[in-house]
Amino acid sequence: MTHALATRLTAPFSRAALSRTSLSRTGGPDDDGFQDLLEHALGWTLLVLVAVLVTRLGLM
């Protein structure tokens, strides 16, 4: 493999490229305590409601 070809193949995996991609943000909301707590509470509520529905309908 020639040096130029090896450079082109490994360029996307260079240290600078990896550090740029690891620092990029997703654009989502910042994590704060209230939103995280609310998300967990709503998730557990949904889980319980689905479990009750499945049990009432006799699907399990």
GIKA-V565149 format. One record per helix or strand of 3 or more residues. SS is the DSSP state (alpha for helix, beta for strand). FROM is the first residue (numbers start at 0). TO is the last residue. If there is no record, write none. Layout:
SS:FROM:TO  SS:FROM:TO
//
This chain:
alpha:2:12  alpha:14:22  alpha:32:56
//
